[in-house]
Amino acid sequence: MLTVDYDLLDLRPGMRVLDLGCGEGRHAFEAYRRGADVVAVDWGASEVETTKRWLGAIAEAGEAWAKPDGTPARFEVVRGDLLHLPFPDASVDRVMASEVLEHIPDDVTAMAEIFRVLKPGGRMVITVPRYGPERICWALSDEYHANEGGHIRIYRGSELRERLTSVGLVPGSTHHAHSLHAPFWWLKCAVGVEKDNAAVRAYHRLLVWDLMHRPWLTRTAEKLLDPVFGKSFVIYADKPATAAGAAPAEVEQALAVG
């Protein structure tokens, strides 16, 4: 289940792509299949091992596209802190951070780190839970968000744009995704996040069936419903081509004071 639109990200074979908070690697896998050199980063040891194992399987199966010069794409999976990325300034072409910033107290520092490691002219994409559907989940269940490592904020689109702009990035296209998943999570929150019942199981089977078969009916329905209550908000932003490999001076000063 992909949230990022790789055409809007303008991801091409041979690019170096950083997947931050990669989880179990769903976006890293697709970038690698498209011929990018992928570096996947997560703090969780189990997530790192799972992503590394599956990327290795993709490589062994020969599923990754070759680079323009014919050499195979490469991958690396590391444990890392999004507030102190272990990469040089201006060293990557694209950055993906899907469903991760809502977990990070100091999200502006994470955005500044994305700016720092992106090459001038590079592009990034961030996905976060959309305000409306997420607010319903919070209203239905404290358990959904009030736990260690849980969601600590709900973004409005305008707020996310302002924070990206504050670190020097230039926000661009946006869209929404996964409208069929919003009612599932409302149902889970109403029943209890750690509980289960027949309705939850039936809806989950529907989502799995849709993921496996991608039928025309549900694909069309989701496309029509995403602008209304798609569960994820997706925003793309560029680092100016003339930008230096560090955050603007006023941002660095603010971070130092903080």
N, C-alpha and C positions, 0 to 999 in steps of 0.2 A: 504494500500500500504506500504509494508515493504521494507526498504533499508538494514537493518542489516541481516546477515546470522547467525542465532542462533546456528547452528552447528559449524561454525568457532569461534563464541564467546564462545563455549563450556559451554552454559548455562544449568544448571541441576536443577531439583526440590530441594527446600530447600535452594538454594543460596540467598543471599541478593544482590539485583540488584538496582543500582542507575541510573535513567533515567534523564539526565540533559537537560534542555531546552525541556521538554517533549511535549510542544505544547498542542494539544488536546489528546495526550496519545497513539498514534498508536503503538509505540514500547513497552510502559509500558503494554498495554493490552495483547500483545502476550507473554511477559515475565511472566505475572501473570497467563495466561492460561497454561503455561508450568510448573507451580508450584513454581515459585520463589517468595520470599518475596520482593515486589517492593516498592521502594521509588521514587516517581516522583517529580521533581523539576522544577518550572518555575517561572519567575518573574511576568508574567501576571496573574492578579486575575481571569479573565474570563477563561483562559486556565486551571488554577488550579481547578476551580469549575467544568468545563466540564470533566476533567480527573477523578476527584473524583466521579462524578455522574456515569460515565460509568464503572469505576472499581467496584463501588458498585453494579451496575446492573449485571456485570459478576459474582460477588460473590453470589448474590441472585439467579442467574440462575444455580449455581453449575457448572460453566464452567471451573473453575480453577482446575488443577490437585492437588491432595493431595501430601504432602511431603512424603519422604520415610517412615517416622514413622506414616503416616496416618493422621496427623493433617493438616488442611487446610492452604493454603498460606495466607499471610497477605499483606496489602497494606497501604501506607501512601502517601498523596499528600501535598506538602508544597510550599509556596512561598520562594524563596531563590535566593541569588546572587552567580553566579558561580565562582566569585573571592574570596568569603568567605563562603565556604560551611559549613553549620551548623551540621557537623558530625565529630566524633572523628577520629584520625589517624587509619589507617589500620582496618576499620570497615565494608567494603563491599567487596563482592567477584567479582562483575562485575560492570562496568560502561559503559553506552551508552550516547553518545552526538551526536545526529543526526541533521545536518543542523543548527548548532548554533554557532560554533567558528568563522564563517565568519562575524558574527555580533559584535564580541567582540574586542574592541581595544587592550586590554592587554591579548591576547590569551595565551601567555606563562604562565602567572599567573594561568589562568584557567587550563592549562595542569598540572602545578605543584600541584594544588589542587586535580586533579584527581589522581595523583601519591600519594599524602598524604593519601587520604581516602581509596585507594585500599589496600587490604591485600597483604602481600608478596606472590608472585605466582599468584596474581589475574590478570585478563585480562580486557581490555577496548576496545571499538570500537568508532571511530569517523567517521562521514560522512560529507563531504563538497561538494559544487558544483565543478564539474570537470573543469579544466582550460579551455580547448578548447570551449566547449558549453557555459560556463559562459562568456568567453571573447566575444563571438558573441552577447550574450544578452546585455552586457555593450555597445558594439559598436552600437547596434540598438536603445538603449533607455537609457537615463540618468535617466528617471523616474523609471526604473526597480530597480536601486540600490541607487541612490542619494537621499535618503529620511531618515527621522528619524527612526532609528532602522534597516536601510537597510544593504545590504552587503557592507562592507568596504574594503574587499580584495578578491583577487582570488588566491587560493593556487595552486602551483605546487606540485606534489606528493613528490618530493625530499625535498622541503622546509618543508612540514608537517612532514616528517620523521626526519629531522634535529631538528625541534623544540621538537618533542616528545623525541628524544634521549637526548636533552639538559636538560630535567627535570628528567632523570633517567629511562624512559620507553624504552622498547626494541621492536621496530616495527617488525611486522611479515607479515602475509598475507594481500593482497589487492585485490580488485575487483571493478568493475563499475556496476552501476544500472540505470534503468529507461531511456533507450535510446529512447523509444517511447514518452517520455515527453519532450525531448530536442526540437524537431521541434515545439511542441505546444508553448513553451515559446519563441522561435524565432518568431513565428507568432504573439504572443501577443505583443512582444516588437516592431515589425514592425507596427502593427496596433495602438498600444497605450495600456499600461498596464491597464488603467482604461476604455478602450473603448471595443467595441464588434462589431463583424460583422458575417456574415453567415459562413465564413470559420472557425473562432474561435469557434463558437457554434458547428459546425459539428465535429471538431476535439475533442472538449471537450466531446461530446456524445460518440465518439469512445473510449476515455480513460475510461469513466464511464462504458461503455459496457464491455470493457476488464477487468476492475476491478471486475465487478459483475460475469462475466461468465468464465474468464480465459481460453479462447479457445486455442486449440493446436497451431493454426496458429500464433497468436500474441505472445504467450509464446515462441515459437521457434524463431520467428523473433527477439524478444527482446534479447533472449539469444545470438543470433549471432551478434546482433548490439551493445550490451553493451560494448564490448571491443573497439569498434570504436568510438562511441560518446555517451556512457552512461552519463546521466546528473550528476550523483553523483559518487564521488570517496570515497571508503570505505577502511579504514585501521584499522587493529587490532594490539594491542601492549600489552606486558606483563610487569608487575612489577616483577623484579627479586625476586626469592624465598628468597634470603638473604637480601633483601632491608629493610631498616628501614622505619618507617612510616612518613617520611618527605622527602622533596626534597633534592638533593645533596647540600653540603655546598656552592659550587661555584654558584649554581642557587639561593639559598637564599640570598647570598651576592649581586648578580646582581639585584635581585628584590628589595632589600633594598635600593640600590643606585638609582634605577629607581624611 
